[in-house]
Amino acid sequence: MDHFLQTPAWADVQRALGRRVHEKSGPGWSFLAIEEKNPAGKVLYSPYGPVADSVEAFDAATAALVALAKEVHAVFVRMEPVAAGFTASDAGPLLRARGLRPAPVNQQPELSWVVDLEGDFKEVLAGMKPTNRNLYRNIHKKGVTFRTSQDPADISVLLHFLHLTAARNGFKPQSDGYLTTVAQSLLPSGAGTLFIAELEGEPIAAAFAYDSADTRVYAHAALDDAHRKLSAGIPLLVNLMADAKEKGLKHVDLWGVAPEGEPDHKWAGFTAFKKSFGGRGVSYPGTWDLPVNKARYGAYQLARKLRDTAKTLRNKLPRP
């Protein structure tokens, strides 16, 4: 799979957001890295990167990242080598042997759910739950239609539904400004597509997808709760998959899912929804840090531990 967060289109998004981005490559390796700030100082972050075709190429990419970090005075490199010549199960010992340490939290999902599109689309439909197939085939009878858009102004449809969902479920969505900038960068170039479900011409659900060379990422979606009984989000996602198939893409990445056997996980509901479309789980190595300025990185880690310990102690104190 070609990971969208390592594509030139994502570099364009980051630059549009005002961030400094570095793109480098060598024999068998490449990376996109973004300069970020955290309490330690400057960080060089490579989301779902670097990309390498062997362990030797990964070592070369890592050396280039460290050299770049020194050049821009970054305290450490943060990386997520999901396609770097080794599997997620082998990553721990291999990365530790090279001086990397698990980051305090994963920046991107460590587990994802992918639907493969190779073969006839009927085979993709056959892997879904019957309810999903039936909704896709019959929802037009209820007056629901679907359209795609490359117009950045249509991001307002998704933003409206995200606000409604956030108010209903008590979560904080990404800012309007952020998603508007992403839309303005990706939609005109064709690297992103908005999918909109409408009932008698009025939008009732929307999804925003990002495309790499072979994979479509199901990035953001929300619907109008007033029409929840229509379950338009299900056929909307199937339409998104069918469109990806027509464009010659090989996979649809439904993004993060909860680990097996954790029914109380915050993503459990999303996970059940995503798995109802068939597909397979994909494990990634997670987020890792490689200290460059070891003294400052050590102070950063110590400060985090002290803060977490103090928080734990406060939570144990009896409440008045």
N, C-alpha and C positions, 0 to 999 in steps of 0.2 A: 504493500500500500504506500502511496505517495502522500505524506502527511502535509496537510494544508498549512500548518504553522511554520513550515520550512520552505514556503514558496515565495517567489517574488511578489505575488499579489498581497501576501500578508506583510511583507516588508513595506509595500506601499501604504497599507493601512497604518502601520506603526509610525511611519514618517508623517502621514496625515494627522496623526494624534500628537505630533510634536516630539517624537522620540528619535534618538539617534540609533540607527540600525547598521550592522556590519554584515556583509555577505562575502564569504571566502570559500574557496574550493581548492582541491589538490587531487592527486591520483587516487581515485576510489573514495573520496570523501568531500563533504561540503557542510557548511552550516550557515544559518541565519542567527545572529545574536543581537540582543537589544540591551542597551544601557539602561539600567534601572537604579532606583535609590531605595535603600532600606536602612535600618538603624546602624548597620555596620559601616555604611558609606555606599560607594558605587558598586553595583553588581553587574556582571555580564551574563545575561540569561539567554540560553538557547532552548526555546520551547520545542519539545519533541525532537531535539537534536543533540549532538551532531548526527548527520547521516553518513554511514560508512558501509562499505561492502565486505570488510574483514576487520578482525581485531587489530591488525597492523595499521590499517587505514584509520581506525578509530583512534589509535595512539597518535597518529600524525595529526588528526583533527584536534585532539586534546592539546597537543603541543602548540598548535596554531592559536587555539583559544587562550591558552595561558600567556603566550607572547602578546596577544592582543590585549588581554587584561592588564598586563604590565604597562603596555603602551598608553592605555586610557586611564591608568591608575585605579583599576577596580580591585576591591578587597578580595573577591572570590568569583569563581565561575560557577554558575548554576546550570545544570544540564539535565536532559531527559532522553537518554539514548535509546529510543524505541526501535531503531533500525540501524544497528551499528556492528553487525557481524557476530552477535551473540544473542541468546534468548533471555527472556526475563528471569527464568529459573537459574541461569548461570551468572546473572549480572552482579549479585551481591559480592561474592568472593573476588570476581574479576575487578570490579570497581574499587573495592576496599584495598586491593593489592596495589592500585595506582594512586592511592592517597585520597580517594573520594569518600565523602561521608553522607549518609542519608540526610536530606534537608529536614528541617523541623516539621514541615507539612508538604504534601504534594501540591505543586502548582497546577498541573493538569491531571485529569483522571488517570489512575493507575489501572483501572479496568474499563474496557469499552465493549460495546455490542455492535457487531458488524453483520450486515446482510449482503451476501455475495449475489451479484447480478448475472453471472455467467450462465449460459444456457437460455432456454426460452423463458419469457416472463411468466408463463403459466406455472413453471417450476417454482419461481419465487412466490407466487400466490399460493401454491400448494403447501409451502412451508409455514404459512400464517394460520392463525386460528380461524375457523369458519366464519365467526362473526365479522372479522376484518375483511375477508373476501366478499362476504355478502353485502356489507356496507359499501364497499368500493363499486360493486356491480350494480347496486340498486338505489343508491342514495339520490340519484338524479330524479327518481320517481317522486321525491319529496320536494322537488324544486331547487335542489342545491346544485350549483355549478362551480367550476374551478377555473382559475386563470393564473398565468404567471406574469411577472412584471420585472423589468429592468429599470424602472423609474424610481430614483431615490426618494421622490416625494411620497411614494406609497409606503415608506417605512412608518409613516404616521398610523397606518392601519394596525401594524403589529404593536407599536408603542401603546396605542389605546387599549388593546387587549392585555398587554403585559401589565399595565396599570391596574386594570380590573382584577387580574389574577393575583397581583401582589397585595391588593387591598383585601381580597377574599382569603388568601392563605397566609398573610402576614410575613412575606419575605420581601427583600429589597432587590429589585431587578437592576441590571446594568443601566447606567444613566441614559437619558434620551440623547444627550450630546454624543456619547460614545457610539451608540448604535446608529445615529444619524451619520456620523463620520465614516463608520464602516460601510454603510449603505452607499454613501457618496463615492467611496473609493472602489467598491467591488461591483456594484450593479451595472454601471455604464460599460465596464470592461468585460462583462459576462462571467467574471469569476464568482459572482454571487447571484442568486435568484430568489425573488419573493414568490411564494405560493399562497394564493388567497382563495378561500372558500366563500361563496356568496349565496344567500337565500333571496331569491327574487331581486337580484341586483345589489343587495346590501351585504357587506362583509360580515362574516360570523366567525372566521378563524383565519389565522395566518401563520406562515412558517418562513424562516430565512435560512437558506442553505448556502454553503461555500463549496466551491469545486476546485480540486487539484487535477492533476493529469489523469488520474484513474479513480478518484474517490470523491463522493459527495458527502459533506458533513452536515448533519441535521443540527444546526447550531442554536436556533431560537424558535419558539413556537408558543402560541397562546390562542385562546378562543373566548367568545362571548358566552358568559355563563347563562344568559337568557335563553340560549338555544342549545344548552348542554345535552338535552335528550336526543338531539340529532346525531351526536357523536361525530361531528364533521371533522374533528382532528384526525380520526383514523383514516378515512378515505383521502384526506389531504396528504397524509404521509405516504400512502400507497401511490398517489399521483406523483409525488416528489420522486419516488423510486422508479416509477414507470418512465418519467421524463429523463432521469439519469441513465436508464437503460437505453433509451432512444438516442442519447447523446454519446453512447459508447463507453460510458464509465463502467467500472467493474465492481465497485463496492459502494454501499451507503453506510457511513459510520454514524450510528445513533448516539455516540458520545458516552459519557460516564454512566456506569451502573454500580449497584451495591454488590458487595461480596456475597457469595453463596452462604446461606444459613444465617443471615442477619436480617430477620423480618422487621426489626425496629430501626434499621438504618434510615437516615433522612432521605435517601434516594430509593427506598423500597417501592414506593408507588410508581415512580418513573420507570423503575427497572421492570416491573411486571408489564407495564404498557409497552416498553421497547421489545421485550422478549416475545410478546404476542405476535410479532411480525416475522417470526422465525429468525434464523441467523446463528451466530456463534459468538462466544466470549473471546476477548483478546486481552492478554495480560501484558503490561508494560513494566519496565524496571522501576518506575517512580522517579522522583526528583532527587538529584544528588548535588552536593556542593564540593568544589575543589578549591581549598584555600590557596590564595596567592600571597596575600599579606597575612601570615599565620598569626602574628600577635594580635592584630585587630580582629581577625576572625575568631580567635579564642576568647577575646573580651566580649564579642557579640554573643557567642554561645553561652558564656558564663552569665551574662546579663539576662538572657532568655531563661536560663534555669532558675536564677534567683527570682525572677518575676513569676514564673510558673509555680515555684514553691510557695511564694507569698500568697498567690491566688488560692492554692490548695488549702493553705492554713486558714485563710479568711473564710473559705466555704465550710470549714469544719467547726468554726466558732458558733456557739449557740446564738440564735437570733433573739433580739429583745422582744 
